[in-house]
Amino acid sequence: MDYRKKLGQRIRELRKKRGLRQEQLAELSDVEPTSVSNIENGRNYPSIQTLEKFINVLEISFSDVFQFEHNNQPENLLEEINKILKKHPDKISDIYKIIKALVD
């Protein structure tokens, strides 16, 4: 997954955490609703000014926006695990043992 999509997903996650709809974030940030949609869907990067507006409205820190990995969706985690396994096929056995130990 590219960073534009990760950033958009993270902004969506933070917006929903605050209980806002896209239209509300757009209005409170003085940004076009289509811009919010395009950012959240990974079609566009936000400008630094737009990102600053989102940060202020969502009452978060700049670093909060870029914390992608800590709260990944299960389907994204599976995708990331598969990428790792493809890059390191010699580690599949070890990873299996770790997973097995965690769930047993």
Secondary structure, DSSP 4 states (H G I P E B T S, - for coil): --HHHHHHHHHHHHHHHTT--HHHHHHHHT--HHHHHHHHTTSSPPPHHHHHHHHHHHT--HHHHT--GGG--HHHHHHHHHHHHHH-GGGHHHHHHHHHHHH-
